[in-house]
Structures are given as structure tokens and as C-alpha cells.
Amino acid sequence: MIEYLYAGLTILAGFIGGFLILKIFSYLEKKAACTENHMDDILFASIRKPLAISAVFISIYYALHQIPLPDGYAWLVGAKAFNVAFIIIATWIISDFFHSFISNYGRVLCSKTDSELDDKIFSILESSIKYIIWFLGFVYILNYLEIEITPIIASAGVASIAITFAAKDIISNFFGGAMILADKPFQVGDRVKIEGELGDIVSVGVRSTRVKTLNHQMLTIPNSVFSTSIVTNYAMPDVKLKVKIPVSVAYGSDVKRVKEVLMEIAETAAKEEDYILENPAPSVYFLEYGQSSLNYMMVIWAGRFNMSWEVMDKINFLIDEKFNEEGIEIPFPQMDVHLKKDFS
């Protein structure tokens, strides 16, 4: 009976030791927070809980040595069980340390660059580093216990092939996102046209890209679509946009005067509105003789790719005003029909 008392006291001592470890390291963390070096903060935070759990585990391990165990449970006090538990705790400490290290120092390094690629890679590494370390720890434990891992790896290989086929869209979208971040065909705020959809880039994610259309609708487009489609970026090589405005006047109009009036309109608009550029200069072309009109084309440069409607609105108002002053007629479609009279 006395051995159970000793075992209970041993476990109690372990819990008290674990509690004291938590308190001591909490105090040390507060002191470390006052220093400029973050490495001590990371170290104390990484080992505080594992050490406290270790104290409890060791007390339970030695308590089990003091009491008779049923047949089949002797392995609980064997060296292998102790070492496996030690490997698990060491893996815990290492995974927490590297995760905290990457989180703290990685963010600082990424903030010093303008590229979004390192931020995305950092995010993936930050979320996966713990799983990688725990996987390595698991493989090490299997190797230590002399468990054959070849069949496990083979089974994992077959499963991974099945998973790969099932997740091929996810994988293609992921690599599509990586190519977007590396190649930078567009960035947040650019106006793009893809597969007939026109809108502004809102965000570029690992799996998909969000585009807000001119109708204020949000499109979620898989990144794989961008890697296989032609993308028109209206913000590259710069943000200005060429706006073409067709103008038709009636036959009989003075073609030279019409061109002069249209040039005056374009120059006036550029002086009155900041979103209409004077350089590149606007231009007017007499294109063709239409079926019922003389057709011109005005070429106006907007300061930004999202100002095309404002440009057309301004120009059309000035055309209406100036044509009324000059007596220039805008024709309606018409057809002359000639009837041949048969006098026979």
C-alpha cells in the first residue's frame, strides 16, 4: 500500500514542478520582452509548456516504477517508452521554436521588400513548418522503434497519387497563383479583361484572384484560368488610356472645317479637364465616306484607364454645343431610292 502512496506523492511533485516551471518561465518571458533581442522571447515561449509537461511525465514514469504493473504493461516503464516520449517533447520544442522564429523574423524581412511573392511563400512556410517537423519526428520514432516504414511510404505513395488526381485543380490553381506573383502580369488595383470579363483586381490569393466588375460584382477566378488565357491589362505599361470616339457628319459639310472644329473640341476638353491629357496630343482623322455620312475618328488620351466614360461624356457634350454653333449637321441613316419608269 505504501508504494501507491509514494507513487501518488511523486506524481503530485511532478505537477507542482510543472506549475513552478510555468511560473518561472512566465517571469522570464516578461523580462525578455524588455530586451531588443527577440530570440530569448522565442526560446522561452518554445520550451515553457514542453518543460512543464516533461516534469509531469517524468513523475508519472517514476511513479509507475514504484507500483506493480499488470502483465502486458511493463513496456510503460521501459527505456523505449521513455525515449519516445522524450523525442515527442523535443519535436514539440523544435516545431514551436522554428514556427515562432519564422513568424517573427520572416515578417520583418518580407516587410522590407515590395514584392508580394515572398509574403505568399512566407505564409505557406509559416503554416507548414510545424507539419514538416512533426512528420520528421514521426518518421524518426518509427525508425527508433524499428518499424519498417517502406510499406507505409509505398501506401502513402499510392494515396498521394489518388489525392493528386483528385486535387489537380487545386494544385494547378496554386501554381497559377505562384506564376502570377512571380511574373506579375497585373497587381491589385489594375483593370484587366479576361474571357470577356472587365474589372479591377481586388486581391491575388494562393488559389484564386478576385476581380470587381464595372457593375460592382465580385468575380472569383481560379488562378489556372489566368495561366491559360489572354489577359488584357489596361494599367500597363502605364495607366493612361486611348479613347476612340467616332463622329459622323452629313454629306455637303466642309470636311476641313469639320476636322478643325473637332480638333478645337479636343483641345478645349484637354484644357478644361485634368483627366484628359494634352500630351499625348489628341488627334482627328477623316476615315471614310459612309453610306449616309462622312465619318471621322477622334483619338483622345484619358489620364487613367477608368475615365473613358467621363471622356466620352465631355467630348459628346462639346460636339453637340459646337456643331449647333457651326451649323454642322449630324445625319440620320438614309437611303435614296430611284425608280426607273418604263415608258413602253
PyMOL commands that set and color helices and strands:
alter all, ss='L'
color gray80, all
select helices_A, chain A and resi 2-32+39-65+74-77+79-111+117-144+150-166+168-183+223-228+255-272+308-326
alter helices_A, ss='H'
color red, helices_A
select strands_A, chain A and resi 191-194+197-204+208-213+218-222+231-233+241-249+283-289+294-302
alter strands_A, ss='S'
color yellow, strands_A
deselect
rebuild
show_as cartoon
